[in-house]
């Protein structure tokens, strides 16, 4: 049943479950972020959130906290309880055995192994089930997991830093630093929530970036102070295997993938693998790595959210290929002139009707800079 006329208390309790789920923002990957609150006679008797893959799910943590007070209780959970045996036992069975009377579920799980079956199992056991309470907020917790399960692609954000006149580097290639230290710290938090960071070989050769998270657990809400910070995969789109074996990111902890499309030179492959990379060949698309094939493969590898940090060629190809879900643009208060490099390489835009529309979802101040959150729009949004 879809939740009808929820009370203010219902909304507050689901909001509490959503806040709990958000505490897993930096740790649950590749699993979804889920929170659960158990209420008995108006009193919260147990709550929990999923911390990381392989550990107890939110429902089981909340049930353990509630103990016998779970019998007859109402559960508020941000995602449909699982009904299959994975790394942990099914949560539907735990809720049934504990005697929970009612379950408010914000959204149906897009995972085909669950997708309505968990709710059906609860109903078959006599549990009253309601869905849809604060669904939009719950979906916002897991855009990558939802897209991967629904479309077979990760959720892709493209991060860019530019001057007010839309320039990302001087004509010489010099680009450090366009944005402020406040924006660069914000980017570190952005990296920490992503499953993979994708860049191009041109950016790698020009800047020799680390593409890692340089924060500690103490800097990331929801993490224990001594907990190791998960490093996202680093993916270099390198059509002809030009990545230097001495590139800084190859010597860092975590996984580095070199995505090529040219016939693999085994000597170069061996050099890069000895330096710490995984080399993966993809189909060629107009002389470049087929980005959709790359994104599809990343989804198969359980990559939920991708952060694209790259130059105008790769950014333009991803945008025109329909692979970017969000643009995060840091605008710094200075001008770099018409000879400097632009944000995207977008050949073929000759007339006003060829413009690519964007929808502004959020604008906020980050130190002296502006951060814009934008989504690719439609012609009607111009």
Secondary structure as UniProt FT lines:
FT   HELIX           8..22
FT   TURN            23..27
FT   TURN            29..30
FT   STRAND          35..40
FT   TURN            41..42
FT   STRAND          43..49
FT   TURN            53..54
FT   HELIX           58..66
FT   HELIX           67..70
FT   TURN            71..72
FT   STRAND          74..77
FT   HELIX           91..98
FT   STRAND          102..105
FT   TURN            112..116
FT   HELIX           117..124
FT   TURN            125..126
FT   STRAND          128..131
FT   TURN            133..134
FT   HELIX           135..139
FT   TURN            140..141
FT   HELIX           143..151
FT   STRAND          155..163
FT   TURN            164..165
FT   STRAND          167..169
FT   TURN            171..172
FT   TURN            176..177
FT   HELIX           181..193
FT   STRAND          196..200
FT   HELIX           201..207
FT   HELIX           217..219
FT   TURN            221..222
FT   TURN            225..226
FT   STRAND          233..237
FT   TURN            239..240
FT   TURN            245..246
FT   HELIX           248..251
FT   STRAND          256..260
FT   HELIX           266..274
FT   TURN            275..276
FT   STRAND          277..281
FT   STRAND          284..285
FT   TURN            286..287
FT   STRAND          288..289
FT   HELIX           291..300
FT   TURN            301..302
FT   STRAND          305..308
FT   HELIX           312..320
FT   TURN            321..322
FT   STRAND          326..332
FT   TURN            338..339
FT   STRAND          341..342
FT   TURN            347..348
FT   HELIX           352..354
FT   STRAND          358..366
FT   TURN            367..368
FT   STRAND          369..376
FT   HELIX           379..381
//
